[in-house]
């Protein structure tokens, strides 16, 4: 359904049921995304790199697939069938985030005006290629595991930006290590956290267990304990950076915060947090994501307030980065309430 002019998709049931609902209701959007991403960007990448994109991504798929939960494979197959696509097209689209390698933060305790937890996530990724036209907020109710919200794109079953009903939120930032594919796909490992983790400690252990691919950074927060952690991960490295802790690449720690970005964007983020420490509410936390913390490729900006399960989403448009467009407010608890008809729509 449309909420305040934005697309919200309600999915519920078994992998086959959720996949069919997804493929039927967003058939046109999924087909458009596959055309733009798999074929449009894929062919362009082949020319830019001098290597055949489909060969690269099929190699990635062959190495990733043994580690993928069979439930997720069943869901992708159901999407493909309902949307009239070949299963391989949907799988290639879902592995796309693994091949192309943003900023994130969590504020709580003394950093915020009311002590509440705010978790921000800036996605800087291929603006202008059509992903943002197929943006969708997905309310996920699998037959096994937690319900959760996936701030995503049509056809994707994994996640890079999410919060579950247990008040755990998570966002991902890409690093290097392309080619280290022998593990669980990053976006589907994040989905596993959403569906299985009730606390930040649960989430850390799921991520530690992996097995992981490439190099990724994450921010995970938990409103129940008002704790947050950053993760630095590769297939062989797993480092935690809890609130207020330093890291060789994050050398300006601030009490009751996790601040993760790179270069000048990290410096700008820390400057803003230090200047307004103790004064942050939802409005000022969203403002942290304005340029230069976000890049010109910023296609999605999200703020989670896990205490109340409120969240705000902005997507890029034809003229503006996401952080400079309108944020739409949602509440996960309300979207999951018995009064809400949870039949997919």
N, C-alpha and C positions, 0 to 999 in steps of 0.2 A: 504494500500500500504506500501511498505518498503521505509523508508527514512534513508539514511546513515546506512543501516543494521538493523534498528529498525522498529518495527511494529506500524503503525499508522492506526487507524480505524476512518472513517468518518461516523457519524450517523446523520440522519435528519428526522424530521417529527413527526407524532403522536407517542404515546407510543407503539402502536402495530407495526408501521412501524420501529421504532428504535429497538425494541426488535427482530423483524424478521431479520433485517439487521445484527444485532449483532450475533444472533444464526446461521445464514447461513454462514456468513463470517468467524466466529471463532469457528465453530462447534467442530473441533478436540481439540482446545485449551480449550474450555469450558468443554468438557467431561473429558479431562485430569485433569483440575483443580478440578472438582467435585470429581473425583476418589482420587486424592491426599489429598485434604483438608477434604471433608466431610467424606470419608471412611477411608483413611489412618490416618490422624491426629485425626479424631474423635474416632476411635477404640483405638488408642494409648492413647488418653486422658482418656478414660474410665478405662484403666488399671492403669494409673498413679494416677488418683484421686480416684479410687474405686467407681466411680459413672458413670452411663451409659450416655455417651456423648449425644446420640440422645434424651434421655429423658430430659436432661438439655436444649438442644438447642430448642427442641419442646416446652418446657415450656416458654423459652424466646420468641419464635415466637408467641405463643398464647397470650402473654401479650403485645407484640409489635404491632401485626397486627392491632388492632383497631385504632392505631394512625397513620398508614401509609397512605400516599396519594394514593388514588385508582389508579392514573395514574402510579405509580411505580409498583403496583401489576400487572396491565395490561402489563407493559413492561416486567416484570419477566416471566409472563405466556407466552408471545410471544417468549422470548428467549428459554424457555424450549421446546415449540412446534417445533421451527426451529432447535434446536440442538438435538432433539430426546431424551429428558430427561423428567422425571416426574416433574411437577411444584414444588413439594416439595423439590426435589434435588436442584433446582436453588434457592429456597427461603432459604434453609438451608445454602447454600454456601454464600448467601448475608448477612445472619445474623451472619456468622462466626466472623467478626471483633468485634461484640458486646460482644463476650464471652471471648476473649483472650486479656487481657490487657498486648518517643522517643526523639528528640530535635528539637527546632525550633527557628528562629530568624528573626527579621526585622531590617534593618539598613537604615537610611535616613539622610537628612540634613547634619549636621556637621560631621557625622560619615563616610560619603563616599567622595571620591575624587571629584566627580562631582555633589554631592547633590542628586543624583538619589536614588530611593528606591530599595533595594535588599531584597528579602524574601527567606530564606532558610528553608528547611524541611528535616529532617533525619528520615527515617522510619526504626526502629530496630524491626524486627518482623519475627521470624520463618525462618531464612535463611537456605537453604539447603533442604527444604521440597517440593520445586517445584513451589512456587508462582512466583519466578523470571523468570522461564522458560516460563511463560505465561503472562509476562508483556506487556502492550499495552498502547500507548498514544491515548486517545479517544477525537476526536473533536466532541462535542455535539451541535446539533442545534435543540432543541425541538420546536414544533409548538407553544408553549407558553413559554415566558421567554427569558432570556439572552442566547446567545451562550457562550460556555466555554470549557476549556480543562480539562479533567479528567486523571490524571496520575495514572493508575490503572492496573487491571488484568482482563483477559478474564472472562466474565460472571458477573462481578460486575457492578451494576448500581448505587450504592452509591459512595461516594468519601471520601478519607482521605487526598488528595493532589490535589489542583485545583486552577485555575485562570479564571476569566470571561472576556468578551469583554469590560466590564466597568472598567477594571484595578483593580479589587478587587481580592486578592489572599488569600488563607487560607490553613492551615495545622493543623492536630490534633495530640495530644499526650495522650495516655491512662493513666488512674490512677487506682483507686480501685473501689469498689462499685458493683462488680459483683452480679447480682441477682436483682438489682433495674431496672426492665425492663418496668415499666409502663410509657411509653412515646414514642417519635419518635426515631427510630434507629439513632445512631450518624451519620453513613455514609450517611443516607438519609436526615438528618437535614442539613448536609453540602451541599448536592446537592441543597436543597431548597435555601440556601444562595446564591449559585452560580447563580441560575436561577432567583431569585427575588431581590437580593441586587444590587443597583447601587452605593452605598457608604459604607464605613466602619460603619457608623451609622445605615444604613439599616440592615447590617449584625448583628450588636450587638442586635438590637431589635428583629430580627428573632430568634436569639439564646436565648434571654431573655424570649421570649414568649414560646418557646419550644412546648410542654412539653419535658423535657430532661430525659435521663437515666444515671445511673451509675455515675462515676467520670471521667471527661475528661478535658483536657486543650487544648487551641487553640491559634494560632497566626493568626490574620487577618490584612491585610494591604491594603491601598488604595492609588494609585499613584496620583489621582486627588487632594487630599488634603495633600498628603505626611504625612499621619498619620498611626499609627499602634497600635494595642492593643493586649494584652494577655487576655485570659479568663480562669477563674477557675470555673468549673461548676459541679454541682450534680443536682439531681431532685429538691433540696431545696435551694441550694447555687448558687449565680451568682455574681462573682466578676470580675471587669475589672482592668487590669494593663496596663495603657497607657505608651507610650514611656517615659523612664526615671524614672518611678515610682517603688518603692520598694514593696515587698510582704514578708510576714513571711518566705516563702520558697525561695525567690529570693532577697537576702539581699545585693546584689552588683549592684544596678541599674547604667546604663550608659546612659548619655544624648543621645537623638535621637535614641534609640534602645529599642527593646523588645527582651529579651534573656530568653528562657525557656528550662530548662532541669533539671536534678536532680543530687545531689551528686557531685562526682568528675567530671562528664561530664559538669555540670553547671559551676564549678570553671574553668575548662579548657577553656570553651567557653568565659567566661568573661575575663580571662587572655589574650586570643588572641585578643579580641575586644579592650581591653584597650591598648595593645601593638601596635596596628595598627590603632587606632582611627584617622579618617580623611583621611585615605589612601585607603579605601576599594573601589575596582572596582569589576567587575564580577568575574575575576580570583581569587582575594584574598578572596572574599566572599565565593566562592565554597570551598576554602581551609579551611575555618572555620569548614567544616563538616568532615574533616579527623579525624582518631582516635587521641585521646581518646574521642572526642566529640561523634563520632558514636561508637556503640558497635559491638561486634563480630557477632551479629545477623542482622547487617545493610543490608537490601535488596534493599533499594531505597534511593537515595539522589537527591533532586531537588532544583534548584535555579530559582526563578522567578524575572524578572525585569519588574514590571508592567507598568512603564512609557512607554516602547517601546513594551510591550507584548512579549518580548523575554523570553525564558526559556530553561534550560539545565537539562537533565535527565540522571542519571546513575543508572544502575541496577547491582546487585551482579552477579558474575559468579561462576563457580565451585571452584575457588581458592581464590577469593578476595571479600571483602566487597564492597558494591556499591561505597562508597566514594573513593575507590582506583582503580576503573575501569574508562573507558573512558566516558566522558559526551558527549551527543549528543545535538546539538543546534537546536531549533525550534523557530518559531515566530507565535503566534496565529493569528495576523492580516493577515499575508500572507496565513496561512492555511484557513482562512475564506474569503479571497478576492474573488471577482467575477471571477477572472481569474482561480481560483481553482475550479475544478469540484466537487461540494459538494454532488453529488450523492454518496451514501454509497459505499465504495470500500475497 
